[in-house]
């Protein structure tokens, strides 16, 4: 189980207290009909009826569960990686076309770097440099993350497919990922935001549920409207409590909007999926010097490459290497 923390999120000119763990983002999109997705991870994009606020809510349980299974992560590593995956899903959901979002949590402590990549089609992949961190509070069993991320940077790379990706970076403010994402959105994107996200584990440290929300203020919002949303966010139950609800997606929406009318714009599938392949790694091998390839062929009689993002292993035999060497001749 995770504890709820607070994060600084600017809803108007000053700083307000808002719930934080992991977050989502949203963009109004034209639509012809609304599709409900059952039995899989999803992100629901909404907008208040007056158009002054937008919110995303996410169920990322299977995404994080798949990541845990592929990387064999222990408790702290599972939660830290899971939060970063959700953060990437949120950021990618705000983009269009074939844009890809890479989030790098470059901490200085035990977990090492956490790197995730998400796209606009709902897929995400990622890994944590040290999957074996498992630190809990003795009294409560609470999984600790922030101290084992440490100080460092929260780096976001936006790749529009033009060959010139955009880099934006803010300092880590807590290492809890949700707080760091909220700070990034406020400081780098200049978007007033409130964020909440978490990964809950069962008694065996397996992923029980994962998800979160993002609330953003849009241009034209009135001060009294902002004040109502601020108050509701400050008073909402802990994100861990909401995620443990029978229907946590509806619980999150209810906590965000209260009695405020809103529209559901879209519901989109989310999933952990790596785009690695043998051909991609073969191309990577082809970039090595001829002497290195000859050494692999003669001494190792082949090569084996494991994808960092999904742990899939690809084997290249002497024949594969010989063809690469021949191409360089």
C-alpha positions as CSV (number, residue, x, y, z in Angstrom):
1,X,0.0,0.0,0.0
2,X,1.2,3.6,-0.6
3,X,0.7,6.7,1.5
4,X,-0.9,9.8,0.0
5,X,1.4,12.8,-0.3
6,X,0.7,16.4,-1.2
7,X,2.1,18.3,-4.1
8,X,2.3,22.0,-5.0
9,X,0.1,22.8,-7.9
10,X,-0.7,26.3,-9.1
11,X,-4.4,26.7,-9.7
12,X,-4.2,30.5,-10.0
13,X,-1.5,32.9,-9.1
14,X,-0.4,31.3,-5.8
15,X,0.4,27.8,-4.5
16,X,-2.4,25.5,-3.4
17,X,-2.3,22.1,-1.8
18,X,-3.4,19.3,-4.0
19,X,-3.3,15.5,-3.9
20,X,-0.4,13.9,-5.8
21,X,1.1,10.6,-6.8
22,X,0.8,10.0,-10.5
23,X,-1.1,12.1,-13.1
24,X,-2.9,12.4,-16.4
25,X,-3.5,15.2,-18.9
26,X,-6.2,15.9,-21.5
27,X,-6.9,17.6,-24.8
28,X,-10.4,18.3,-26.2
29,X,-10.8,16.3,-29.3
30,X,-13.6,16.2,-31.9
31,X,-15.7,13.1,-31.7
32,X,-18.7,11.4,-33.2
33,X,-19.5,8.9,-30.6
34,X,-18.4,7.7,-27.2
35,X,-17.0,4.2,-26.8
36,X,-16.8,2.4,-23.5
37,X,-13.8,0.0,-23.0
38,X,-14.2,-2.8,-20.6
39,X,-11.7,-5.2,-19.1
40,X,-8.6,-3.3,-20.1
41,X,-6.6,-0.2,-19.1
42,X,-8.0,3.1,-20.3
43,X,-7.9,6.8,-20.1
44,X,-11.0,8.9,-20.0
45,X,-10.8,12.5,-21.2
46,X,-13.4,14.9,-19.9
47,X,-14.2,18.6,-19.9
48,X,-16.4,20.7,-17.6
49,X,-19.7,21.7,-19.2
50,X,-18.6,25.4,-19.1
51,X,-15.3,24.5,-20.8
52,X,-13.2,26.0,-18.0
53,X,-11.6,22.7,-16.7
54,X,-10.4,19.5,-18.2
55,X,-9.6,16.2,-16.5
56,X,-8.1,12.8,-17.3
57,X,-8.7,9.7,-15.2
58,X,-6.7,6.6,-15.8
59,X,-6.8,2.9,-15.0
60,X,-3.3,1.6,-15.6
61,X,-3.4,-1.6,-13.6
62,X,-2.6,-4.1,-16.3
63,X,0.1,-1.7,-17.7
64,X,2.0,-1.7,-14.4
65,X,1.3,-5.3,-13.7
66,X,2.8,-6.3,-17.1
67,X,5.9,-4.1,-16.4
68,X,6.3,-5.8,-13.0
69,X,6.1,-9.2,-14.6
70,X,8.6,-8.4,-17.3
71,X,11.2,-6.8,-15.1
72,X,10.7,-8.8,-11.9
73,X,10.6,-5.6,-9.9
74,X,10.5,-5.5,-6.1
75,X,8.1,-3.3,-4.2
76,X,9.8,0.2,-4.3
77,X,11.0,-0.4,-7.9
78,X,7.5,-1.5,-9.0
79,X,5.8,1.6,-7.5
80,X,8.4,4.0,-8.9
81,X,8.3,2.5,-12.4
82,X,4.5,2.3,-12.3
83,X,4.1,5.9,-11.4
84,X,6.5,7.0,-14.2
85,X,4.6,4.8,-16.7
86,X,1.4,6.5,-15.7
87,X,3.0,10.0,-16.0
88,X,4.1,9.1,-19.5
89,X,0.6,7.9,-20.5
90,X,-0.8,11.2,-19.3
91,X,1.7,13.4,-21.2
92,X,1.3,11.3,-24.4
93,X,-2.4,11.6,-24.2
94,X,-2.1,15.4,-24.7
95,X,-0.3,15.0,-28.0
96,X,-1.4,14.4,-31.5
97,X,-0.2,12.5,-34.6
98,X,2.7,10.1,-34.2
99,X,4.3,12.0,-31.3
100,X,6.3,10.0,-28.7
101,X,7.0,11.1,-25.1
102,X,10.0,9.9,-23.2
103,X,10.2,10.6,-19.5
104,X,13.5,10.2,-17.7
105,X,13.6,10.3,-13.9
106,X,17.3,10.8,-13.4
107,X,17.6,10.4,-9.6
108,X,20.8,10.0,-7.7
109,X,19.8,7.3,-5.2
110,X,19.3,3.5,-5.1
111,X,16.7,3.2,-7.9
112,X,18.9,4.8,-10.5
113,X,17.3,6.1,-13.7
114,X,13.7,5.4,-14.6
115,X,13.0,5.7,-18.3
116,X,9.6,5.3,-20.0
117,X,8.4,5.9,-23.6
118,X,4.7,6.5,-24.5
119,X,2.9,7.3,-27.7
120,X,-0.4,8.7,-28.8
121,X,-1.8,5.3,-29.6
122,X,-1.9,4.4,-25.9
123,X,1.2,2.2,-25.7
124,X,4.0,2.6,-23.2
125,X,7.2,0.8,-22.3
126,X,9.8,1.4,-19.6
127,X,12.3,0.2,-17.1
128,X,14.0,1.1,-13.9
129,X,17.7,0.8,-13.6
130,X,17.6,-1.1,-10.3
131,X,14.6,-3.4,-10.2
132,X,15.5,-4.9,-6.8
133,X,14.7,-2.0,-4.4
134,X,12.3,-3.1,-1.7
135,X,12.2,-0.7,1.3
136,X,9.1,-0.4,3.6
137,X,8.4,1.4,6.8
138,X,8.6,-1.2,9.6
139,X,5.5,0.1,11.5
140,X,3.1,0.4,8.6
141,X,4.5,-1.6,5.7
142,X,4.3,1.5,3.5
143,X,6.5,1.2,0.4
144,X,9.1,4.0,0.2
145,X,9.9,5.6,-3.1
146,X,11.0,9.3,-2.9
147,X,14.2,8.8,-0.8
148,X,15.4,6.1,-3.2
149,X,14.8,8.2,-6.2
150,X,16.8,11.0,-4.6
151,X,17.7,14.3,-6.1
152,X,18.1,14.9,-9.8
153,X,16.1,15.9,-12.9
154,X,12.7,15.2,-14.4
155,X,13.4,15.2,-18.2
156,X,10.7,15.0,-20.8
157,X,11.6,14.5,-24.5
158,X,8.9,15.2,-27.0
159,X,9.6,13.6,-30.4
160,X,7.3,14.9,-33.2
161,X,9.0,12.7,-35.8
162,X,10.7,15.6,-37.5
163,X,14.2,14.6,-36.4
164,X,14.4,17.5,-33.8
165,X,13.0,16.3,-30.5
166,X,12.2,18.9,-27.9
167,X,13.8,18.5,-24.5
168,X,12.4,20.1,-21.3
169,X,13.7,19.5,-17.8
170,X,12.8,20.5,-14.2
171,X,14.4,19.5,-11.0
172,X,12.9,16.6,-9.0
173,X,11.1,18.1,-6.0
174,X,10.4,15.0,-4.0
175,X,11.1,11.9,-6.1
176,X,7.5,10.7,-5.6
177,X,7.0,11.2,-9.4
178,X,3.5,12.6,-9.0
179,X,4.8,15.7,-7.3
180,X,7.6,15.9,-9.9
181,X,5.1,15.7,-12.8
182,X,2.9,18.4,-11.3
183,X,5.9,20.7,-10.9
184,X,7.0,20.0,-14.5
185,X,3.5,20.9,-15.9
186,X,3.4,24.1,-13.8
187,X,6.9,25.3,-14.4
188,X,7.7,24.0,-17.9
189,X,4.4,23.9,-19.7
190,X,2.9,26.8,-17.7
191,X,-0.3,24.8,-17.2
192,X,-2.1,25.1,-13.8
193,X,-2.5,21.5,-12.8
194,X,-3.5,19.2,-10.0
195,X,-2.3,15.6,-10.1
196,X,-3.0,12.4,-8.3
197,X,-1.7,8.9,-9.0
198,X,-0.5,5.8,-7.3
199,X,0.3,2.1,-7.5
200,X,-1.1,-0.2,-4.8
201,X,0.4,-3.6,-4.0
202,X,-1.2,-6.6,-2.4
203,X,0.1,-8.7,0.5
204,X,2.5,-10.4,-1.8
205,X,3.8,-7.1,-3.3
206,X,2.0,-7.8,-6.6
207,X,0.2,-5.0,-8.4
208,X,-3.3,-4.7,-7.0
209,X,-4.4,-1.5,-8.8
210,X,-2.8,1.5,-10.5
211,X,-4.1,4.7,-11.8
212,X,-4.6,8.4,-11.3
213,X,-6.0,11.7,-12.5
214,X,-5.0,15.1,-13.9
215,X,-7.0,18.3,-13.5
216,X,-6.1,21.4,-15.4
217,X,-7.5,25.0,-15.5
218,X,-8.3,26.3,-19.0
219,X,-8.2,29.9,-20.2
220,X,-11.3,31.8,-19.2
221,X,-12.0,30.1,-15.9
222,X,-13.4,32.4,-13.3
223,X,-11.9,32.9,-9.9
224,X,-14.9,31.6,-8.0
225,X,-14.9,28.5,-10.3
226,X,-11.2,27.9,-9.6
227,X,-11.8,28.3,-5.9
228,X,-14.5,25.6,-5.9
229,X,-12.3,23.1,-7.7
230,X,-9.4,23.9,-5.4
231,X,-11.5,23.3,-2.3
232,X,-12.7,20.0,-3.7
233,X,-9.2,18.8,-4.6
234,X,-8.0,19.7,-1.1
235,X,-10.8,17.9,0.6
236,X,-10.9,14.8,-1.7
237,X,-10.1,11.4,-0.2
238,X,-6.5,10.0,-0.5
239,X,-5.8,8.8,-4.0
240,X,-5.1,5.3,-2.5
241,X,-8.6,5.3,-1.0
242,X,-10.2,6.3,-4.4
243,X,-8.2,3.6,-6.2
244,X,-9.5,0.9,-3.8
245,X,-13.1,1.9,-4.7
246,X,-15.1,-0.8,-6.5
247,X,-15.1,1.5,-9.6
248,X,-12.2,3.7,-9.1
249,X,-12.6,5.5,-12.5
250,X,-16.1,6.7,-11.4
251,X,-14.8,7.5,-7.9
252,X,-12.0,9.7,-9.4
253,X,-14.5,11.6,-11.6
254,X,-16.9,12.1,-8.8
255,X,-14.1,13.4,-6.5
256,X,-12.9,15.8,-9.2
257,X,-16.2,17.2,-10.4
258,X,-18.5,16.8,-7.4
259,X,-21.8,18.1,-8.6
260,X,-20.3,20.1,-11.5
261,X,-21.6,19.0,-14.9
262,X,-19.1,17.6,-17.3
263,X,-18.8,15.9,-20.6
264,X,-16.9,12.7,-21.5
265,X,-14.9,13.4,-24.6
266,X,-13.3,10.0,-25.2
267,X,-12.2,6.7,-23.7
268,X,-9.0,5.2,-25.1
269,X,-7.2,1.9,-24.4
270,X,-3.8,1.9,-22.6
271,X,-1.3,-0.9,-22.6
272,X,2.3,-1.9,-22.0
273,X,3.8,-2.7,-25.4
274,X,7.4,-2.7,-26.6
275,X,8.2,-2.0,-30.3
276,X,11.5,-3.9,-30.2
277,X,12.3,-6.5,-32.9
278,X,15.1,-8.6,-34.2
279,X,15.5,-6.4,-37.3
280,X,15.9,-3.3,-35.1
281,X,18.7,-4.9,-33.1
282,X,20.2,-6.2,-36.3
283,X,20.4,-2.7,-37.6
284,X,22.0,-1.6,-34.3
285,X,24.7,-4.4,-34.7
286,X,25.3,-3.2,-38.3
287,X,26.5,0.1,-36.9
288,X,29.4,-1.6,-35.0
289,X,32.9,-1.6,-36.4
290,X,33.8,-4.6,-38.6
291,X,36.5,-5.7,-36.1
292,X,33.9,-5.9,-33.3
293,X,31.6,-8.0,-35.4
294,X,34.5,-10.3,-36.3
295,X,35.4,-10.7,-32.7
296,X,31.8,-11.7,-31.8
297,X,31.8,-14.2,-34.7
298,X,35.2,-15.8,-33.9
299,X,35.2,-15.7,-30.1
300,X,31.5,-15.7,-29.0
301,X,30.2,-17.5,-32.1
302,X,27.2,-15.1,-32.1
303,X,25.6,-12.3,-30.2
304,X,22.7,-12.0,-27.8
305,X,20.9,-8.8,-27.1
306,X,18.3,-8.2,-24.4
307,X,15.8,-5.3,-24.7
308,X,16.0,-3.0,-21.7
309,X,12.4,-2.0,-22.0
310,X,10.7,-5.5,-22.1
311,X,13.5,-8.0,-21.4
312,X,12.9,-9.8,-24.7
313,X,16.1,-11.6,-25.9
314,X,17.3,-11.8,-29.5
315,X,20.0,-14.2,-30.6
316,X,22.2,-13.6,-33.7
317,X,24.3,-16.6,-34.9
318,X,27.5,-16.6,-36.9
319,X,25.7,-16.5,-40.1
320,X,23.9,-13.3,-39.1
321,X,27.2,-11.7,-38.1
322,X,28.9,-12.9,-41.3
323,X,26.3,-11.2,-43.4
324,X,26.9,-7.9,-41.6
325,X,30.7,-8.3,-42.0
326,X,30.3,-9.0,-45.7
327,X,28.1,-5.8,-46.1
328,X,31.0,-3.8,-44.6
329,X,33.6,-5.3,-47.0
